[in-house]
Amino acid sequence: MSIQISPSPIPNSNAVSLTSMLDRDDYLTGLLNQVTATKTEGWLQELRQGAANWVRHSTIPTTREEEWRFTDLSSLRKVQFNVETVNYASLQFDILPEAANSRLVFVNGVYVPELSAVSDLPSGIVVSNLSGLSAVEQEGVQQYLAQAEGAQEVFTALNTAGITDAAVVWVKKNVVVETPIHLVFISVAGETATISQPRCLVVAEGGSQVTLVEEYVAGKMPTPQEEEVYLTNAVTEIWVGDNAQVSHTRVEWEGAEAFHIGKTAIAQARDSRYTCHAITLGAKLLRHNLEILQTGEQTQTTLNGLTVISGKQLSDTHSAIALNYPHGTSDQLHKCIVGDRAHAVFNGKVLVPKRAQLTNAAQLNRNLLLSSKARVDTKPQLEITADNVKCAHGATVSQLEDDEIFYLQSRGIDENDARKLLINAFAAEIINQIPVPSLREILLNTVNNLKSLTND
């Protein structure tokens, strides 16, 4: 696989300045102590220690920082999170028929073999938790785990500091995997507010093809329970080799009182193709950082995003596409449907340096506000120093048109159903591109049944 691996960018404690030592964040230190209580051995423990050294002298972002100015984490800091083991025997979740025997399930970041099934996989692909890999396979993992760009970001480093296990998908050279791989990360609050740190590593070697569904859900219990508070701090690294193709669907629909911080880091080698469908439906507060690094010429990157929120939810999507080589193509469409007093944030960067000539990049953020008190902050960005490129970006913010609703009413459709029809059409442009039919149906039904989106 022709990807250049550099040493881990996480510095050791000796590299930390006196200023950062004085700015030590006691709350963050408390989280760090929780996630590092369980020890590992060998190379994994060394990796964790390097990340922990960084976190000890870092701080949780505030709204004074440009990248976080619309996302206030003060409500997160009010909660004392703990690492807890929960009873998973009664958990319920949706099994996708297309991936019934190609599924890994983690509960609060802990692999659960009883809920997983990996019997329907061709030769040439490894789908396993980290501790289930052979010694040779673990040696290969060392080259990629925590080596993606952005490892110094505080929540990413916190995740690395607490790694005890991970979901690993490794596709060998020229292997085409027809069956979708379903990675299910379930979060459940215990007796107190819990923190879980799912980790996922995907390596698609040259010429390979694979479809992934990465899902973050709240544990569904047989009897209704009050919504409970928990924090999911997730990191996924995807390495796409020369002429490889990865289709990646990321779905987040956690509990109404949950916090979700997610990082998705992708490295694309020459002639590779990466497609992401990022669907956000749940959580009280969500931040997703989606970062793509081009490491070779002629890459194709497609990013489709859909955020559907209501109540007092806050959902923040930050994306960055670094097109460092010539002939790269990227196409991004992110849609937000915002109801009640919810707040959506989109910040998308496309970076095109001088050497990335003949780049073609398009970025569009479309927002639909369903209430006079709904809010969106959008900031599409292009940073271009090349002079022979085709790049465009834009953003729109609109409401449901009275004329459109009246037209549907004139055809015998009541106002509520007319609003639903228009909302579903807006969302379907993204959902219909997901390559797993059963998941498409689930998502379309979910959006259709969200009553909060049809009431101002």
Order of alpha helices (4+ residues) and beta strands (2+ residues): alpha-alpha-alpha-alpha-beta-beta-beta-alpha-alpha-beta-beta-beta-beta-beta-beta-beta-beta-beta-beta-beta-beta-beta-beta-beta-beta-beta-alpha-alpha-alpha
